[in-house]
């Protein structure tokens, strides 16, 4: 069995680093909402195309 060698930072963490929480700004949230709408729109479009492709392939 192989032995895995890890650096000290894996055990002790990285020193002299501040921990911060991510802050979502309204602009960021608007972009996320728009991206999710586009993803869902394309997901529906692909599902429709897949369904229609079955009739062309004779399935």
C-alpha positions, -999 to +999 in steps of 0.1 A: +000+000+000+013+035-009+020+060+018+007+095+014+031+123+024+013+156+033+028+189+041+026+205+075+001+230+063-024+202+059-022+195+096-015+229+111-032+252+086-016+282+069+000+306+093-006+344+094-038+342+074-070+361+082-103+342+079-131+361+062-166+353+051-177+360+016-201+389+013-226+389-015-233+422-030-266+430-047-249+431-081-234+397-075-268+383-065-285+398-096-258+382-118-263+348-101-301+351-106-297+359-143-273+331-148-297+306-131-325+318-154-303+313-185-293+278-173-329+268-167-340+282-201-313+262-219-321+231-199-357+233-211-346+239-247-322+209-246-349+187-231-373+197-259-347+191-286-339+157-271-376+148-271-381+159-307-349+141-318-366+108-308-392+112-334-366+118-361-347+087-351-378+066-350-378+058-313 
